[in-house]
Amino acid sequence: MNEVVINFTPTGLIPRKKDNPFTPISANEIIEEVHSAYETGITMVHLHARDEVTELPSFSSRHYAAIIEGIRKVAPALVLGVSTSGRYGIDLASRMEVLELDGPAKPDMASLTLSSLNFNQQASINSPETIIALAGKMKDRKIKPELEAFDAGMLNYAQYLARKKWIEPPFYVNLILGNIACAQADLLHAALMVERLPEPCLFSMGGIGQAQLRVNSLAISMGYGVRVGLEDNYWYDGNRTKLATNQDLLRRIHTILAANERVVMTSKDFRKKMALLPGQGQYGCL
């Protein structure tokens, strides 16, 4: 348990330049942020594309291809995951578009949120039919699902999908705590979710907003993976007096890792554990 997964989330769907000027929006900005994070030390990256003019989320395969190919020029073995988010009322075909990418633009992984849920002012809609369709597409395209669970019930559904063979082991799961309508960032909720994980799996724990540091610290102390970046929290401190950069957040994680005598799991080791192809021109899962 000394090797810890760091899942880097540089952009997300929500932050704009007006919220935090350090938020990477353009393809070049995202590529540069990921390159810097790779040099600092990460295992994988969870990507969202943006329209450079409006800063709104983009599900265009063209936008994703530019980001993925740019990252692979500087980090050809890094594990790359993409979003198929159900926020903003995006139709299923648009959510699937990124899964059609191939060659050097093919993602290794893609997010699969395990139920619908409410955020503070917005819903993420993921009907059973949509989840199964996305899982089936990922299976056909040999892209590993990056399972996302915001409460214990979603992990029950992951167990169901596994029994029905819509998803296959080994599994990777993000446990995301602190959302207003889901599991909270405390030991009780965290323990309930860990207990319900499908096996075998690796998992990372992320916290929304002020919960990010607390959840990441807990995860590292227990030898679990972490999800960290401006997607989930763009403030550095709990009092919201300092805007964070992705490097600020990553350097702090590395300090906590060192204090707990843990190291970052390499992309190479993660690929082996998750039955992913080795990178360096071969992407996706076996």
Buried (B, 14 or more C-beta within 10 A) or exposed (E): EEBBBBBBBBBBBBBBEEBBEBBBBBBEBBBBBBBBBBEBBBBBBBBBBBEEEEBEBBBBBEBBBBBBBBBBEBBBBBBBBBBBBBBBEBEBEBBBBBBEBEEBBBBBBBBBBBBBBEBEEEBBBBEEEBBBBBBEBBBEBBBBBBBBBBBBBBBBBBBBBBEEEBBBEBBBBBBBBBBEEBBBBBEEBBEEBBEBBBEEBBBBBBBBBBBBBBBBBBBBEEEBBBBBBBBBBBBBEEEEEEBBBBBBBBEBBBEBBEEBEBEBBBBBEBBEBBEBBEBEEBBBBE
